């Protein structure tokens, strides 16, 4: 069975390598939306800074999960050592979330690449706000539906 550290490294590196390969292909064979001029220092700085933000978020989530598992007084420097010792089943349910976080980071960086840093960051924030708004409405409507079904079934069982 794989260690927790190896699971985390795989969940981060697989989508990261996939995005880098896609961007390398787009640099070699540019398409009309993505020109070679878009591969500039400002895009690279934006992508790297946002990657570090995503990795910090992943580290905080891992740290919180390990605290729930009983590893109190966990410092950030001790995280790799603790991931070696911890039971991989504790971390395995976080792997899909980590994988998705890196995929979303790649999509954000691609939007910045397509539109340039100024328009790309603004557009990505607009998409995030729309997603949160629509997602919140869907969640609220599903909760209302589930409450209705639960009360309906509860009262129909009594009769």
C-alpha positions as CSV (number, residue, x, y, z in Angstrom):
1,X,0.0,0.0,0.0
2,X,1.3,3.5,-0.9
3,X,2.3,5.9,1.9
4,X,0.3,9.1,2.5
5,X,3.1,11.2,1.2
6,X,3.2,9.3,-2.1
7,X,-0.5,9.6,-2.5
8,X,-0.4,13.4,-2.0
9,X,2.6,13.7,-4.4
10,X,0.8,11.7,-7.1
11,X,-2.4,13.7,-6.7
12,X,-0.5,16.9,-7.2
13,X,2.0,15.9,-9.9
14,X,-0.3,14.0,-12.3
15,X,-2.6,16.9,-13.2
16,X,0.3,19.4,-13.0
17,X,2.3,17.4,-15.5
18,X,-0.8,17.1,-17.7
19,X,-1.3,20.9,-17.8
20,X,2.4,21.5,-18.5
21,X,2.2,19.0,-21.4
22,X,-0.9,20.7,-22.8
23,X,0.7,24.2,-22.6
24,X,3.9,22.9,-24.2
25,X,1.8,21.5,-27.1
26,X,0.0,24.8,-27.4
27,X,3.3,26.6,-27.5
28,X,4.6,24.4,-30.3
29,X,1.3,24.3,-32.2
30,X,-0.5,27.5,-31.3
31,X,-4.2,27.8,-32.0
32,X,-6.0,31.1,-33.0
33,X,-7.1,31.8,-29.4
34,X,-3.7,31.2,-27.9
35,X,-0.7,32.9,-29.6
36,X,2.9,32.5,-28.6
37,X,2.9,36.1,-27.4
38,X,0.6,35.1,-24.6
39,X,3.3,32.8,-23.1
40,X,5.1,35.7,-21.4
41,X,6.6,36.5,-18.0
42,X,3.4,38.0,-16.5
43,X,1.4,34.8,-17.4
44,X,4.1,32.6,-15.9
45,X,4.3,34.7,-12.7
46,X,0.5,34.6,-12.4
47,X,0.5,30.8,-12.9
48,X,3.3,30.2,-10.4
49,X,1.8,32.4,-7.7
50,X,-1.6,30.9,-8.1
51,X,-0.1,27.4,-7.9
52,X,1.6,28.3,-4.6
53,X,-1.7,29.5,-3.3
54,X,-3.4,26.3,-4.3
55,X,-0.6,24.2,-2.7
56,X,-0.8,26.2,0.5
57,X,-4.5,25.6,0.6
58,X,-3.9,21.9,0.0
59,X,-1.4,21.9,2.9
60,X,-3.8,23.6,5.2
61,X,-6.5,21.0,4.3
62,X,-4.1,18.2,4.9
63,X,-3.0,19.7,8.2
64,X,-6.6,20.0,9.3
65,X,-7.4,16.4,8.4
66,X,-4.4,15.1,10.3
67,X,-5.5,17.1,13.4
68,X,-8.8,15.4,13.2
69,X,-7.0,12.1,13.0
70,X,-5.2,12.8,16.2
71,X,-1.9,14.5,15.2
72,X,-2.1,17.6,17.4
73,X,0.6,20.2,17.6
74,X,1.5,19.6,13.9
75,X,3.8,22.2,12.4
76,X,4.0,22.8,8.7
77,X,7.6,21.6,8.5
78,X,6.6,18.3,10.1
79,X,3.9,17.6,7.5
80,X,6.1,15.3,5.1
81,X,7.3,13.2,8.1
82,X,3.8,12.8,9.4
83,X,2.4,11.9,6.0
84,X,5.0,9.0,5.9
85,X,3.7,7.7,9.2
86,X,0.0,8.2,8.9
87,X,-2.4,5.5,7.7
88,X,-3.1,6.1,4.0
89,X,-6.8,5.5,4.4
90,X,-7.0,8.8,6.3
91,X,-5.7,10.7,3.4
92,X,-7.1,8.7,0.5
93,X,-10.5,10.4,0.6
94,X,-8.8,13.8,0.1
95,X,-7.0,12.7,-3.0
96,X,-9.8,13.5,-5.4
97,X,-10.2,16.9,-3.9
98,X,-6.5,17.6,-4.3
99,X,-6.6,16.4,-7.9
100,X,-9.6,18.6,-8.6
101,X,-7.9,21.6,-7.0
102,X,-4.9,21.3,-9.3
103,X,-7.2,20.8,-12.3
104,X,-9.1,24.0,-11.4
105,X,-5.7,25.8,-11.0
106,X,-4.8,24.7,-14.6
107,X,-8.1,25.9,-16.0
108,X,-7.6,29.2,-14.3
109,X,-4.0,29.5,-15.7
110,X,-5.3,28.6,-19.1
111,X,-8.0,31.3,-19.0
112,X,-5.2,33.8,-18.1
113,X,-3.1,32.4,-20.9
114,X,-5.9,32.8,-23.5
115,X,-7.0,36.3,-22.4
116,X,-3.8,37.8,-21.0
117,X,-3.2,38.5,-17.4
118,X,-5.4,41.6,-17.0
119,X,-8.5,40.2,-18.7
120,X,-7.8,36.6,-17.7
121,X,-7.8,37.2,-14.0
122,X,-11.0,39.3,-14.2
123,X,-12.7,36.7,-16.3
124,X,-11.7,33.9,-14.0
125,X,-13.1,35.8,-11.0
126,X,-16.3,36.5,-12.9
127,X,-16.7,32.8,-13.6
128,X,-16.0,31.9,-10.0
129,X,-18.7,34.3,-8.8
130,X,-21.2,33.0,-11.3
131,X,-20.4,29.4,-10.3
132,X,-20.8,30.2,-6.6
133,X,-24.1,32.0,-7.3
134,X,-25.6,29.2,-9.5
135,X,-24.2,26.5,-7.2
136,X,-25.7,28.1,-4.1
137,X,-29.1,28.3,-5.8
138,X,-28.9,24.7,-6.9
139,X,-27.9,23.5,-3.4
140,X,-30.7,25.5,-1.7
141,X,-33.3,24.1,-4.2
142,X,-32.1,20.6,-3.6
143,X,-32.2,21.0,0.2
144,X,-35.8,22.3,-0.1
145,X,-36.7,19.4,-2.3
146,X,-35.2,16.9,0.2
147,X,-36.9,18.5,3.2
148,X,-40.2,18.3,1.3
149,X,-39.7,14.6,0.4
150,X,-38.6,13.8,4.0
151,X,-41.7,15.4,5.5
152,X,-44.0,13.8,2.9
153,X,-42.6,10.4,3.6
154,X,-42.7,10.9,7.3
155,X,-46.3,11.8,7.3
156,X,-47.3,9.2,4.8
157,X,-45.8,6.5,7.0
158,X,-47.9,7.6,10.0
159,X,-51.2,7.2,8.1
